[in-house]
């Protein structure tokens, strides 16, 4: 009799938290996109010198997209892909 236990490299297998790997991947993609847009918005604001070409954004943490449940963000923290920054904000752990 064979059991249906998911294999470690099975793309359809659920993660330890019961969340699909594709959901985690899509959540990370949405998080990175939102972080990028927040940084671009901050860098393009008025207030930097007119002749300086803008400034570097100081944004390192954001509130995660609300279309994913809190369990998704908790699992990404457990996996070490995100870090809690306090007050409901998260930041990337691997800045590249």
N, C-alpha and C positions, 0 to 999 in steps of 0.2 A: 504494500500500500504506500503510495507516494503522498507526501504532504505538499501543500502549495505555499511554502515559505519563500518570500522574495529573496532573490540573490542580490549581493551588494552592488553589482553593476547593472541591475535591471532598471531601465529608464522608467518603467511603469510602476515601480515599487514606491510605496509611501515612505517618507522619512520617519525617523524615530518619533517625531511629534504627531504623526498621522496626517501630515500636510504633504500634498503632492510635490515632487521636485520641480515640476513645471510651474506650479504656483509660486514657489520660492524664487525661481529664476525670473519669472515675470515681475514679481514684487521688487527684486533687486534692480531690474532694468528700469522700472518706474521710479524707484528711489533715486537712482543715478541721474535720470533725466530731470527730475524735479530739482535735485541739487544743482545740476548744471544750469538750469534756467534761473534759479534763484541767484546764483553767482553772476550770470550774465546780466540780469536785471540790476544787481547791485553795482556792477562795474560800469554800466551805461548811465547811471543816474547823474543828474546835474550836481555840481558841488565839487567835482574833481576839477582841477585847473583846465581852462579851455584849451590851452596849448600843450597839455601834458599827454593827451591821448587816452585819458581815463586812468583808472587806478586799479589796483589789485583788490579783489573782494576778500573780506574777512570772514565770510560765511563758511563755517565748517560743519554745522549741524542744522538739520531741518526736521520739521514734523513729517512723519511718513504719510504717504497717500492713504486716504481714509477708505478707499475701495477694498483694501485688504484688512482682514481682522487682526486684532492685537496678537493673536497666537502666531501669525506669520512673522511678525517683527520679533517676537520673543524667540522663535526658532532660529531666525537669522542671527540674533545675538548669541544664542547657544552655539551656533556653528562658527562663530568668530568673524562673521562677515560684516556685522555692524556692532557699534558700541553705543550704549546709552550715554547721552550727554546731559541728562537731567531735564526736568520740566516737560517730559514728553517728546524730547528731541533725540535724534539719533545721528551718528556720524559714521562714515566709512572707516574701517580699520586699515585698509590697504590703499593709502593715497598713492596714486601713480601719476 
